[in-house]
Amino acid sequence: MLGHFTCRKELINEANILWKKYGSEYRILLDNYNYLLELKRALIKSGQMRKVRLDAIRKGYLKEYPIIEFLDYTSESEAMHYINMLDSREIYYIIVAIEDFAESALTQTLKAKVYDFNHQIQNRDARRSIYALDPDACKSRGKHSHHTSLSFTSGLNVSEK
């Protein structure tokens, strides 16, 4: 039932590792998403971001964000105190819940949306080209002096038949 863990000490150690790895992400991910979503919404309404869809996650899906009390602790000592008060079975269930959180589609989607929203907001003033090139990077306006045109008909006299 308790997987590959043989003793309570191993469970506590694994829980500690997972708290260090996912604790801060768990605490800030949903808040970051909501903040960036509202900022993007405001920028779209004000006209500072054009031709961009809001592309929000459905509220019903957001309600599925897991509640893991162990990850809510901001200090390691408080988290370890909490986990030490639980029995082995409860610690195991917390470990499974954390692993499920880390691998869930909702978590991956939230991470992607936070990244995308942040990128869109930061780059909202960048000029766009239909060719996906920066037009200011072409200083010679497409004319390169080192290119010479070759004429394959230069030695031919068209009037001779």
DSSP file (Angstrom, degrees, kcal/mol; ACC not computed):
  #  RESIDUE AA STRUCTURE BP1 BP2  ACC     N-H-->O    O-->H-N    N-H-->O    O-->H-N    TCO  KAPPA ALPHA  PHI   PSI    X-CA   Y-CA   Z-CA
    1    1 A M              0   0    0      0, 0.0     3,-0.1     0, 0.0     0, 0.0   0.000 360.0 360.0 360.0 -38.2    0.0    0.0    0.0
    2    2 A L    >   -     0   0    0      1,-0.3     3,-1.5     3,-0.1     2,-0.0   0.129 360.0-138.6 -93.2  22.5    2.8    2.4    0.8
    3    3 A G  T 3   -     0   0    0      1,-0.2    -1,-0.3     3,-0.0    89,-0.0  -0.282  63.9 -18.7  66.2-139.8    4.6    1.9   -2.4
    4    4 A H  T 3  S+     0   0    0     -3,-0.1     2,-0.4     2,-0.0    -1,-0.2   0.360 104.9 109.8 -88.4   5.2    8.4    1.6   -2.3
    5    5 A F    <   -     0   0    0     -3,-1.5    -3,-0.1     1,-0.1     3,-0.1  -0.670  43.4-174.8 -84.9 133.7    8.8    3.3    1.1
    6    6 A T        +     0   0    0     -2,-0.4     2,-0.3     1,-0.2    -1,-0.1   0.679  63.4  20.6-102.5 -21.5    9.9    1.0    3.8
    7    7 A C  S  > S-     0   0    0      1,-0.1     4,-1.6    81,-0.0     3,-0.4  -0.951  75.7-107.9-146.5 166.3    9.7    3.2    6.9
    8    8 A R  H  > S+     0   0    0     -2,-0.3     4,-2.5     1,-0.2     5,-0.2   0.845 115.0  60.5 -60.9 -36.6    8.2    6.4    8.2
    9    9 A K  H  > S+     0   0    0      1,-0.2     4,-2.3     2,-0.2    -1,-0.2   0.889 103.9  49.8 -61.9 -39.7   11.5    8.2    8.0
   10   10 A E  H  > S+     0   0    0     -3,-0.4     4,-2.5     2,-0.2    -1,-0.2   0.886 110.0  51.3 -65.4 -39.2   11.7    7.6    4.2
   11   11 A L  H  X S+     0   0    0     -4,-1.6     4,-2.5     2,-0.2    -2,-0.2   0.927 111.4  46.7 -62.7 -45.4    8.1    9.0    3.8
   12   12 A I  H  X S+     0   0    0     -4,-2.5     4,-2.3     2,-0.2    -2,-0.2   0.901 112.3  50.6 -64.5 -40.8    9.0   12.1    5.8
   13   13 A N  H  X S+     0   0    0     -4,-2.3     4,-2.2     2,-0.2    -2,-0.2   0.915 111.7  47.5 -63.2 -43.6   12.2   12.6    3.8
   14   14 A E  H  X S+     0   0    0     -4,-2.5     4,-2.5     2,-0.2    -2,-0.2   0.901 111.0  51.4 -64.7 -41.1   10.3   12.2    0.5
   15   15 A A  H  X S+     0   0    0     -4,-2.5     4,-2.4     1,-0.2    -1,-0.2   0.901 109.5  50.8 -62.3 -40.5    7.6   14.6    1.6
   16   16 A N  H  X S+     0   0    0     -4,-2.3     4,-2.3     2,-0.2    -2,-0.2   0.915 109.9  49.6 -63.1 -44.2   10.3   17.1    2.5
   17   17 A I  H  X S+     0   0    0     -4,-2.2     4,-2.0     1,-0.2    -2,-0.2   0.922 112.8  47.0 -60.9 -45.0   11.9   16.8   -0.9
   18   18 A L  H  X S+     0   0    0     -4,-2.5     4,-2.9     2,-0.2     5,-0.4   0.869 109.6  53.7 -67.6 -36.4    8.6   17.3   -2.6
   19   19 A W  H  X S+     0   0    0     -4,-2.4     4,-2.1     1,-0.2     5,-0.3   0.926 111.1  46.3 -62.0 -43.6    7.8   20.3   -0.4
   20   20 A K  H  < S+     0   0    0     -4,-2.3     4,-0.3     1,-0.2    -2,-0.2   0.873 118.0  43.5 -65.0 -36.4   11.1   21.9   -1.4
   21   21 A K  H  < S+     0   0    0     -4,-2.0    -2,-0.2    -5,-0.2     4,-0.2   0.895 132.2  14.6 -78.3 -41.1   10.5   21.2   -5.1
   22   22 A Y  H  X S+     0   0    0     -4,-2.9     4,-2.7    -5,-0.1     5,-0.2   0.508  98.0  92.9-116.7  -7.0    6.8   22.1   -5.5
   23   23 A G  H  X S+     0   0    0     -4,-2.1     4,-2.0    -5,-0.4     5,-0.1   0.937  92.2  39.3 -59.1 -54.1    5.9   24.2   -2.4
   24   24 A S  H  > S+     0   0    0     -5,-0.3     4,-1.9    -4,-0.3     5,-0.2   0.897 116.4  52.1 -67.0 -38.1    6.5   27.7   -3.7
   25   25 A E  H  > S+     0   0    0      1,-0.2     4,-2.3     2,-0.2    -1,-0.2   0.920 109.4  50.3 -62.0 -42.9    5.1   26.8   -7.1
   26   26 A Y  H  X S+     0   0    0     -4,-2.7     4,-0.5     1,-0.2    -1,-0.2   0.905 111.7  48.2 -61.1 -41.9    1.9   25.5   -5.6
   27   27 A R  H  < S+     0   0    0     -4,-2.0     4,-0.3    44,-0.2    -1,-0.2   0.824 123.5  28.4 -71.0 -31.9    1.5   28.6   -3.5
   28   28 A I  H  X S+     0   0    0     -4,-1.9     4,-3.0    -5,-0.1     5,-0.3   0.633  96.4  84.2-107.5 -14.9    2.0   31.2   -6.3
   29   29 A L  H  X S+     0   0    0     -4,-2.3     4,-2.3    -5,-0.2     5,-0.2   0.929  96.5  40.7 -59.7 -51.0    0.9   29.5   -9.5
   30   30 A L  H  X S+     0   0    0     -4,-0.5     4,-2.4     1,-0.2    -1,-0.2   0.887 116.5  50.3 -66.8 -38.9   -2.8   30.2   -9.3
   31   31 A D  H  > S+     0   0    0     -4,-0.3     4,-2.5     2,-0.2    -2,-0.2   0.910 110.6  49.7 -65.3 -42.0   -2.2   33.7   -8.0
   32   32 A N  H  X S+     0   0    0     -4,-3.0     4,-2.7     2,-0.2     5,-0.3   0.923 111.1  49.8 -61.3 -44.3    0.2   34.5  -10.8
   33   33 A Y  H  X S+     0   0    0     -4,-2.3     4,-2.5    -5,-0.3    -2,-0.2   0.950 112.8  45.8 -59.3 -50.4   -2.3   33.2  -13.4
   34   34 A N  H  X S+     0   0    0     -4,-2.4     4,-2.1     1,-0.2    -1,-0.2   0.891 113.6  49.6 -63.2 -40.1   -5.1   35.3  -12.0
   35   35 A Y  H  X S+     0   0    0     -4,-2.5     4,-2.3     2,-0.2    -1,-0.2   0.948 114.1  43.8 -63.1 -49.3   -2.9   38.4  -11.8
   36   36 A L  H  X S+     0   0    0     -4,-2.7     4,-2.6     1,-0.2    -2,-0.2   0.849 111.8  54.7 -67.3 -33.8   -1.6   38.1  -15.4
   37   37 A L  H  X S+     0   0    0     -4,-2.5     4,-2.4    -5,-0.3    -1,-0.2   0.932 110.8  44.7 -63.8 -45.6   -5.1   37.3  -16.7
   38   38 A E  H  X S+     0   0    0     -4,-2.1     4,-2.3     2,-0.2    -2,-0.2   0.884 113.6  50.6 -66.8 -37.9   -6.6   40.4  -15.1
   39   39 A L  H  X S+     0   0    0     -4,-2.3     4,-2.3     2,-0.2    -2,-0.2   0.924 112.0  46.9 -64.6 -44.0   -3.6   42.5  -16.4
   40   40 A K  H  X S+     0   0    0     -4,-2.6     4,-2.3     2,-0.2    -2,-0.2   0.903 110.9  52.5 -64.2 -40.8   -4.1   41.1  -19.9
   41   41 A R  H  X S+     0   0    0     -4,-2.4     4,-2.3     1,-0.2    -2,-0.2   0.914 110.6  47.8 -60.1 -43.7   -7.8   41.7  -19.7
   42   42 A A  H  X S+     0   0    0     -4,-2.3     4,-2.1     1,-0.2     6,-0.2   0.887 111.5  50.1 -65.9 -39.4   -7.2   45.4  -18.8
   43   43 A L  H  X>S+     0   0    0     -4,-2.3     5,-1.6     2,-0.2     6,-1.4   0.866 110.8  49.3 -68.4 -35.9   -4.6   45.8  -21.5
   44   44 A I  H ><5S+     0   0    0     -4,-2.3     3,-0.7     4,-0.2    -2,-0.2   0.923 111.9  48.6 -67.3 -43.7   -7.0   44.4  -24.1
   45   45 A K  H 3<5S+     0   0    0     -4,-2.3    -2,-0.2     1,-0.2    -1,-0.2   0.865 111.1  49.9 -64.4 -36.1   -9.8   46.7  -22.9
   46   46 A S  H 3<5S-     0   0    0     -4,-2.1    -1,-0.2    -5,-0.2    -2,-0.2   0.585 114.5-117.1 -80.6  -8.1   -7.6   49.7  -23.0
   47   47 A G  T <<5S+     0   0    0     -3,-0.7    -3,-0.2    -4,-0.6    -4,-0.1   0.518  83.4 118.5  87.5   5.3   -6.4   48.9  -26.6
   48   48 A Q  S   <S+     0   0    0     -5,-1.6     2,-0.5    -6,-0.2    -4,-0.2   0.719  76.6  46.2 -77.0 -20.3   -2.8   48.4  -25.6
   49   49 A M  S    S-     0   0    0     -6,-1.4     2,-0.3    -9,-0.1     3,-0.3  -0.980  78.7-176.2-122.5 118.7   -3.0   44.8  -26.8
   50   50 A R        +     0   0    0     -2,-0.5     3,-0.1    74,-0.2    -6,-0.0  -0.807  59.2  15.8-115.9 155.7   -4.7   44.2  -30.1
   51   51 A K  S    S+     0   0    0     -2,-0.3     2,-0.4     1,-0.2    -1,-0.2   0.825  93.6 122.2  55.9  36.1   -5.5   41.2  -32.1
   52   52 A V        -     0   0    0     -3,-0.3     2,-0.2    -8,-0.0    -1,-0.2  -0.995  55.7-139.2-129.3 131.3   -5.1   39.0  -29.0
   53   53 A R        -     0   0    0     -2,-0.4    -3,-0.0     1,-0.1    -9,-0.0  -0.561  18.5-127.5 -82.9 153.6   -7.7   36.7  -27.5
   54   54 A L        -     0   0    0     -2,-0.2    -1,-0.1     2,-0.0   -13,-0.1   0.924  33.4-171.0 -66.8 -43.9   -8.0   36.6  -23.7
   55   55 A D        +     0   0    0      1,-0.1     2,-0.1    -3,-0.0    -2,-0.0   0.914  14.5 176.1  55.9  53.6   -7.7   32.8  -23.9
   56   56 A A        -     0   0    0      1,-0.1     2,-0.3   -19,-0.0    -1,-0.1  -0.467  34.0-108.0 -86.7 159.3   -8.5   32.1  -20.2
   57   57 A I        -     0   0    0     -2,-0.1    -1,-0.1     1,-0.1     5,-0.1  -0.666  46.2 -97.4 -82.0 141.0   -8.9   28.7  -18.6
   58   58 A R    >>  -     0   0    0     -2,-0.3     4,-1.7     1,-0.1     3,-0.7  -0.301  25.1-128.0 -60.6 141.1  -12.5   27.8  -17.7
   59   59 A K  H 3> S+     0   0    0      1,-0.2     4,-1.4     2,-0.2    -1,-0.1   0.822 107.8  62.0 -61.7 -31.9  -13.4   28.6  -14.1
   60   60 A G  H 34 S+     0   0    0      1,-0.2     4,-0.3     2,-0.2    -1,-0.2   0.875 104.8  47.3 -61.8 -37.5  -14.8   25.0  -13.7
   61   61 A Y  H X4 S+     0   0    0     -3,-0.7     3,-1.4     1,-0.2    -1,-0.2   0.871 107.0  56.7 -70.9 -36.4  -11.3   23.7  -14.4
   62   62 A L  H >< S+     0   0    0     -4,-1.7     3,-1.6     1,-0.3    -1,-0.2   0.794  96.0  64.8 -66.5 -26.4   -9.7   26.1  -12.0
   63   63 A K  T 3< S+     0   0    0     -4,-1.4    -1,-0.3     1,-0.3    -2,-0.2   0.696  91.0  66.8 -67.7 -17.3  -11.9   24.8   -9.2
   64   64 A E  T <   +     0   0    0     -3,-1.4    -1,-0.3    -4,-0.3    -2,-0.2   0.464  67.8 125.1 -82.7  -0.8  -10.1   21.4   -9.6
   65   65 A Y    <   -     0   0    0     -3,-1.6    -3,-0.0    -4,-0.1    36,-0.0  -0.436  69.4-114.4 -58.8 124.2   -6.9   23.0   -8.3
   66   66 A P        -     0   0    0      0, 0.0     2,-0.7     0, 0.0    -1,-0.1  -0.223  13.8-135.0 -69.7 151.4   -6.0   20.7   -5.4
   67   67 A I        +     0   0    0     -3,-0.1     2,-0.6     3,-0.0     3,-0.1  -0.916  29.5 170.8-104.0 109.4   -5.9   21.8   -1.8
   68   68 A I    >>  -     0   0    0     -2,-0.7     3,-1.0     1,-0.1     4,-0.7  -0.896  15.6-168.5-122.9  98.8   -2.8   20.4   -0.2
   69   69 A E  H >> S+     0   0    0     -2,-0.6     3,-1.0     1,-0.3     4,-0.6   0.841  83.9  62.6 -58.3 -37.1   -2.4   21.9    3.2
   70   70 A F  H >4 S+     0   0    0      1,-0.3     3,-0.8     2,-0.2    -1,-0.3   0.863 102.8  49.5 -57.8 -38.5    1.2   20.6    3.6
   71   71 A L  H <4 S+     0   0    0     -3,-1.0    -1,-0.3     1,-0.2   -44,-0.2   0.630  96.0  72.6 -78.5 -12.9    2.3   22.8    0.6
   72   72 A D  H << S+     0   0    0     -3,-1.0    -1,-0.2    -4,-0.7     2,-0.2   0.705  73.5 100.7 -73.5 -19.0    0.7   25.9    2.0
   73   73 A Y    <<  -     0   0    0     -3,-0.8   -46,-0.1    -4,-0.6     6,-0.0  -0.491  57.6-162.0 -70.5 133.0    3.3   26.2    4.7
   74   74 A T  S    S+     0   0    0     -2,-0.2     2,-0.4   -47,-0.0    -1,-0.1   0.710  70.5  60.1 -91.0 -21.3    5.9   28.8    3.8
   75   75 A S  S  > S-     0   0    0      1,-0.1     4,-2.1     0, 0.0     5,-0.2  -0.868  75.6-136.4-109.9 144.7    8.7   27.7    6.2
   76   76 A E  H  > S+     0   0    0     -2,-0.4     4,-2.7     1,-0.2     5,-0.2   0.867 104.3  55.8 -63.8 -37.8   10.3   24.3    6.1
   77   77 A S  H  > S+     0   0    0      2,-0.2     4,-2.2     1,-0.2    -1,-0.2   0.908 108.9  46.8 -65.0 -40.4   10.2   23.9    9.9
   78   78 A E  H  > S+     0   0    0      2,-0.2     4,-2.3     1,-0.2    -1,-0.2   0.913 113.3  49.3 -65.1 -41.8    6.4   24.5   10.0
   79   79 A A  H  X S+     0   0    0     -4,-2.1     4,-2.4     1,-0.2    -2,-0.2   0.910 112.6  46.8 -64.2 -42.3    5.9   22.0    7.1
   80   80 A M  H  X S+     0   0    0     -4,-2.7     4,-2.1     2,-0.2    -1,-0.2   0.862 110.2  53.1 -69.7 -34.9    8.1   19.4    8.8
   81   81 A H  H  X S+     0   0    0     -4,-2.2     4,-0.8    -5,-0.2    -2,-0.2   0.933 111.3  47.2 -62.6 -44.3    6.3   19.9   12.1
   82   82 A Y  H >< S+     0   0    0     -4,-2.3     3,-0.9     1,-0.2     4,-0.4   0.932 113.1  47.1 -61.6 -47.4    2.9   19.4   10.3
   83   83 A I  H >< S+     0   0    0     -4,-2.4     3,-1.0     1,-0.3    -1,-0.2   0.826 106.3  58.4 -69.1 -30.8    4.1   16.2    8.5
   84   84 A N  H 3< S+     0   0    0     -4,-2.1    -1,-0.3     1,-0.2    -2,-0.2   0.708  99.0  60.0 -71.0 -19.3    5.6   14.7   11.7
   85   85 A M  T << S+     0   0    0     -3,-0.9    -1,-0.2    -4,-0.8    -2,-0.2   0.612  94.6  82.5 -81.7 -11.6    2.2   14.9   13.4
   86   86 A L  S <  S-     0   0    0     -3,-1.0     2,-0.1    -4,-0.4    -3,-0.0  -0.526  81.2-115.6 -93.2 158.4    0.6   12.6   10.7
   87   87 A D     >  -     0   0    0     -2,-0.2     4,-2.1     1,-0.1     3,-0.2  -0.406  37.3 -97.7 -84.5 171.5    0.7    8.8   10.5
   88   88 A S  H  > S+     0   0    0      1,-0.2     4,-2.4     2,-0.2     5,-0.1   0.853 121.4  53.6 -59.4 -39.4    2.5    7.0    7.7
   89   89 A R  H  > S+     0   0    0      1,-0.2     4,-2.1     2,-0.2    -1,-0.2   0.916 109.5  47.4 -65.1 -42.9   -0.6    6.4    5.6
   90   90 A E  H  > S+     0   0    0      2,-0.2     4,-1.9     1,-0.2    -1,-0.2   0.884 111.4  51.4 -65.8 -38.5   -1.6   10.1    5.7
   91   91 A I  H  X S+     0   0    0     -4,-2.1     4,-2.4     1,-0.2    -2,-0.2   0.918 108.7  51.8 -63.4 -42.7    2.0   11.1    4.7
   92   92 A Y  H  X S+     0   0    0     -4,-2.4     4,-2.4     1,-0.2    -2,-0.2   0.912 108.8  50.1 -60.4 -43.2    1.8    8.6    1.8
   93   93 A Y  H  X S+     0   0    0     -4,-2.1     4,-2.4     1,-0.2    -1,-0.2   0.859 109.4  51.7 -65.0 -35.2   -1.5   10.2    0.6
   94   94 A I  H  X S+     0   0    0     -4,-1.9     4,-2.4     2,-0.2    -1,-0.2   0.915 108.7  50.8 -66.1 -42.3    0.1   13.6    0.7
   95   95 A I  H  X S+     0   0    0     -4,-2.4     4,-2.4     1,-0.2    -2,-0.2   0.925 111.6  47.6 -60.1 -45.2    3.0   12.5   -1.3
   96   96 A V  H  X S+     0   0    0     -4,-2.4     4,-2.5     1,-0.2    -1,-0.2   0.906 111.0  51.6 -62.9 -41.7    0.7   11.0   -3.9
   97   97 A A  H  X S+     0   0    0     -4,-2.4     4,-2.3     2,-0.2    -2,-0.2   0.894 110.4  48.6 -63.6 -39.6   -1.4   14.2   -4.0
   98   98 A I  H  X S+     0   0    0     -4,-2.4     4,-2.5     2,-0.2    -2,-0.2   0.919 112.1  48.2 -66.4 -43.4    1.8   16.3   -4.6
   99   99 A E  H  X S+     0   0    0     -4,-2.4     4,-1.7     2,-0.2    -2,-0.2   0.893 111.8  50.0 -64.5 -38.8    2.9   14.0   -7.4
  100  100 A D  H  X S+     0   0    0     -4,-2.5     4,-1.0     2,-0.2    -2,-0.2   0.910 110.3  50.7 -64.0 -41.6   -0.5   14.2   -8.9
  101  101 A F  H >< S+     0   0    0     -4,-2.3     3,-0.7     1,-0.2     6,-0.3   0.935 110.2  49.4 -59.1 -47.3   -0.5   18.0   -8.7
  102  102 A A  H 3< S+     0   0    0     -4,-2.5    -1,-0.2     1,-0.2    -2,-0.2   0.834 119.1  37.4 -63.8 -33.7    3.0   18.2  -10.4
  103  103 A E  H 3< S+     0   0    0     -4,-1.7    -1,-0.2    -5,-0.2    -2,-0.2   0.456  90.3 119.0 -98.6  -1.7    1.9   15.9  -13.2
  104  104 A S    <X  -     0   0    0     -4,-1.0     4,-2.0    -3,-0.7     5,-0.2  -0.254  68.6-128.1 -71.2 153.1   -1.6   17.1  -13.7
  105  105 A A  H  > S+     0   0    0      1,-0.2     4,-2.6     2,-0.2     5,-0.2   0.854 109.7  57.5 -65.1 -35.3   -2.9   18.7  -16.9
  106  106 A L  H  > S+     0   0    0      2,-0.2     4,-2.7     1,-0.2    -1,-0.2   0.923 106.8  47.3 -62.9 -44.4   -4.2   21.6  -15.0
  107  107 A T  H  > S+     0   0    0     -6,-0.3     4,-2.3     2,-0.2    -2,-0.2   0.921 113.7  47.4 -63.4 -43.7   -0.8   22.4  -13.5
  108  108 A Q  H  X S+     0   0    0     -4,-2.0     4,-2.2     2,-0.2    -2,-0.2   0.894 113.1  48.9 -64.8 -39.5    0.9   22.1  -16.9
  109  109 A T  H  X S+     0   0    0     -4,-2.6     4,-2.8     2,-0.2    -2,-0.2   0.915 110.3  50.6 -66.4 -43.1   -1.8   24.3  -18.5
  110  110 A L  H  X S+     0   0    0     -4,-2.7     4,-2.6     2,-0.2    -2,-0.2   0.914 110.7  49.4 -61.2 -42.9   -1.4   27.0  -15.7
  111  111 A K  H  X S+     0   0    0     -4,-2.3     4,-2.2     1,-0.2    -1,-0.2   0.926 112.8  47.4 -60.6 -44.6    2.3   27.1  -16.2
  112  112 A A  H  X S+     0   0    0     -4,-2.2     4,-2.9     2,-0.2    -2,-0.2   0.909 112.3  48.9 -65.1 -42.0    2.0   27.4  -19.9
  113  113 A K  H  X S+     0   0    0     -4,-2.8     4,-3.3     2,-0.2     5,-0.3   0.909 110.4  50.9 -65.3 -41.6   -0.6   30.2  -19.6
  114  114 A V  H  X S+     0   0    0     -4,-2.6     4,-2.2    -5,-0.2    -1,-0.2   0.926 113.6  45.6 -60.9 -44.0    1.5   32.1  -17.1
  115  115 A Y  H  X S+     0   0    0     -4,-2.2     4,-2.4    -5,-0.2    -2,-0.2   0.943 116.1  45.3 -63.6 -47.9    4.4   31.9  -19.4
  116  116 A D  H  X S+     0   0    0     -4,-2.9     4,-2.8     2,-0.2     5,-0.2   0.929 114.0  47.7 -63.8 -46.7    2.3   32.9  -22.5
  117  117 A F  H  X S+     0   0    0     -4,-3.3     4,-2.7     1,-0.2     5,-0.2   0.929 112.6  49.5 -60.8 -45.1    0.6   35.8  -20.7
  118  118 A N  H  X S+     0   0    0     -4,-2.2     4,-2.4    -5,-0.3    -1,-0.2   0.917 112.9  47.1 -60.9 -43.5    3.8   37.1  -19.4
  119  119 A H  H  X S+     0   0    0     -4,-2.4     4,-2.0     2,-0.2    -2,-0.2   0.919 113.0  48.5 -64.0 -44.7    5.4   36.9  -22.8
  120  120 A Q  H  < S+     0   0    0     -4,-2.8    -2,-0.2     1,-0.2    -1,-0.2   0.895 113.3  47.4 -63.8 -40.3    2.5   38.6  -24.5
  121  121 A I  H >< S+     0   0    0     -4,-2.7     3,-1.0    -5,-0.2    -2,-0.2   0.916 113.5  47.0 -68.8 -42.8    2.3   41.4  -22.0
  122  122 A Q  H 3< S+     0   0    0     -4,-2.4     3,-0.4     1,-0.2    -1,-0.2   0.845 119.1  40.2 -67.5 -33.1    6.1   42.1  -22.1
  123  123 A N  T >< S+     0   0    0     -4,-2.0     3,-0.9    -5,-0.2    -1,-0.2   0.079  78.4 112.0-105.2  23.5    6.2   42.1  -25.9
  124  124 A R  T <  S+     0   0    0     -3,-1.0   -74,-0.2     1,-0.2    -1,-0.2   0.756  79.9  48.0 -69.8 -23.4    2.9   43.9  -26.6
  125  125 A D  T 3  S+     0   0    0     -3,-0.4    -1,-0.2    -4,-0.2     2,-0.1   0.484  83.2 115.4 -95.4  -3.8    4.8   47.0  -28.0
  126  126 A A  S <  S-     0   0    0     -3,-0.9     2,-0.2     1,-0.1    -3,-0.0  -0.434  72.4-113.7 -69.6 137.2    7.1   45.1  -30.3
  127  127 A R        -     0   0    0     -2,-0.1     2,-0.4     1,-0.0    -1,-0.1  -0.462  30.7-143.9 -69.7 141.0    6.5   45.8  -34.0
  128  128 A R        -     0   0    0     -2,-0.2     2,-0.4     6,-0.1     6,-0.1  -0.833   9.7-159.8-108.3 145.3    5.3   42.9  -36.0
  129  129 A S    >   -     0   0    0     -2,-0.4     3,-1.6     1,-0.1     5,-0.0  -0.942  24.2-131.5-119.8 145.6    6.2   42.0  -39.5
  130  130 A I  T 3  S+     0   0    0     -2,-0.4    -1,-0.1     1,-0.3    -2,-0.0   0.702 110.9  53.8 -68.3 -16.4    4.1   39.7  -41.7
  131  131 A Y  T 3  S-     0   0    0      2,-0.2    -1,-0.3    -3,-0.0     3,-0.1   0.332 113.1-117.7 -98.3   6.4    7.3   37.8  -42.5
  132  132 A A  S <  S+     0   0    0     -3,-1.6     2,-0.3     1,-0.3    -2,-0.1   0.799  77.4 120.1  60.6  31.6    8.2   37.2  -38.9
  133  133 A L  S    S-     0   0    0      0, 0.0    -1,-0.3     0, 0.0    -2,-0.2  -0.885  73.5-112.3-120.8 154.8   11.3   39.2  -39.3
  134  134 A D    >   -     0   0    0     -2,-0.3     3,-1.5     1,-0.2     4,-0.5  -0.790  24.0-158.0 -85.4 111.7   12.5   42.4  -37.6
  135  135 A P  G >  S+     0   0    0      0, 0.0     3,-0.8     0, 0.0     6,-0.2   0.770  89.9  60.3 -64.9 -24.4   12.4   45.0  -40.3
  136  136 A D  G 3  S+     0   0    0      1,-0.2     5,-0.0    -3,-0.1    -2,-0.0   0.677  92.0  67.9 -75.3 -15.7   14.9   47.2  -38.4
  137  137 A A  G <  S+     0   0    0     -3,-1.5     2,-1.2     1,-0.2    -1,-0.2   0.716  84.5  76.4 -75.7 -19.6   17.5   44.4  -38.6
  138  138 A C    X   +     0   0    0     -3,-0.8     3,-0.9    -4,-0.5    -1,-0.2  -0.753  58.0 171.9 -92.8  93.2   17.8   44.9  -42.4
  139  139 A K  T 3  S+     0   0    0     -2,-1.2    -1,-0.2     1,-0.2    -2,-0.1   0.812  75.8  49.3 -74.5 -30.2   19.9   48.0  -42.6
  140  140 A S  T >  S-     0   0    0     -3,-0.2     3,-1.7     1,-0.0    -1,-0.2   0.313 109.7-119.1 -94.3  11.2   20.4   47.9  -46.3
  141  141 A R  T <  S-     0   0    0     -3,-0.9    -2,-0.1     1,-0.3     3,-0.1   0.825  73.6 -51.3  57.5  34.3   16.8   47.3  -47.0
  142  142 A G  T 3  S+     0   0    0      1,-0.2     2,-0.6     0, 0.0    -1,-0.3   0.399 109.6 119.9  89.5  -3.9   17.4   44.0  -48.7
  143  143 A K    <   -     0   0    0     -3,-1.7     2,-0.6     2,-0.0    -1,-0.2  -0.854  42.2-168.7 -99.3 121.9   20.2   45.2  -51.1
  144  144 A H    >   -     0   0    0     -2,-0.6     3,-1.1     1,-0.1    -3,-0.0  -0.942  13.5-158.3-113.4 122.0   23.5   43.5  -50.6
  145  145 A S  T 3  S+     0   0    0     -2,-0.6    -1,-0.1     1,-0.3    -2,-0.0   0.738  89.8  62.6 -71.6 -22.3   26.5   44.9  -52.4
  146  146 A H  T 3  S+     0   0    0      2,-0.0     2,-0.5     0, 0.0    -1,-0.3   0.585  85.9  88.0 -81.9  -7.3   28.4   41.7  -52.2
  147  147 A H    <   -     0   0    0     -3,-1.1     2,-0.4     2,-0.0    -3,-0.0  -0.785  61.0-168.1 -90.1 129.3   25.9   39.9  -54.3
  148  148 A T        -     0   0    0     -2,-0.5     2,-0.5     0, 0.0    -2,-0.0  -0.913  21.0-122.6-114.3 145.8   26.5   40.1  -58.0
  149  149 A S        -     0   0    0     -2,-0.4     2,-0.4     2,-0.0    -2,-0.0  -0.728  22.9-144.0 -88.3 133.6   24.0   39.0  -60.6
  150  150 A L        -     0   0    0     -2,-0.5     2,-0.6     2,-0.0     3,-0.1  -0.790   5.5-152.7 -96.7 137.1   25.2   36.4  -63.0
  151  151 A S    >   -     0   0    0     -2,-0.4     3,-0.8     1,-0.1     4,-0.2  -0.940  11.5-174.2-112.1 116.3   24.1   36.6  -66.6
  152  152 A F  T 3  S+     0   0    0     -2,-0.6     3,-0.2     1,-0.2    -1,-0.1   0.578  86.9  52.8 -82.5  -9.4   24.0   33.3  -68.4
  153  153 A T  T >  S+     0   0    0      1,-0.1     3,-1.0     2,-0.1    -1,-0.2   0.261  75.4 102.9-107.1  11.1   23.1   34.9  -71.7
  154  154 A S  T <  S+     0   0    0     -3,-0.8    -1,-0.1     1,-0.3    -2,-0.1   0.827  84.7  44.7 -67.5 -30.3   26.0   37.5  -71.7
  155  155 A G  T 3  S+     0   0    0     -3,-0.2     2,-0.4    -4,-0.2    -1,-0.3   0.489  98.7  90.3 -90.5  -2.9   28.0   35.5  -74.2
  156  156 A L    <   -     0   0    0     -3,-1.0     2,-0.7     3,-0.0     3,-0.1  -0.758  65.2-147.7 -98.6 139.1   25.1   34.8  -76.5
  157  157 A N    >   -     0   0    0     -2,-0.4     3,-1.0     1,-0.1    -3,-0.1  -0.916   6.7-161.7-101.5 114.4   24.0   37.0  -79.3
  158  158 A V  T 3  S+     0   0    0     -2,-0.7    -1,-0.1     1,-0.3    -2,-0.0   0.780  86.1  63.4 -69.2 -26.8   20.3   36.7  -79.6
  159  159 A S  T 3  S+     0   0    0     -3,-0.1     2,-0.5     2,-0.0    -1,-0.3   0.751  86.6  85.4 -72.7 -21.3   20.2   38.1  -83.1
  160  160 A E    <         0   0    0     -3,-1.0    -3,-0.1     1,-0.2     0, 0.0  -0.687 360.0 360.0 -81.5 127.4   22.3   35.1  -84.4
  161  161 A K              0   0    0     -2,-0.5    -1,-0.2     0, 0.0    -2,-0.0   0.326 360.0 360.0-131.4 360.0   20.2   32.1  -85.3
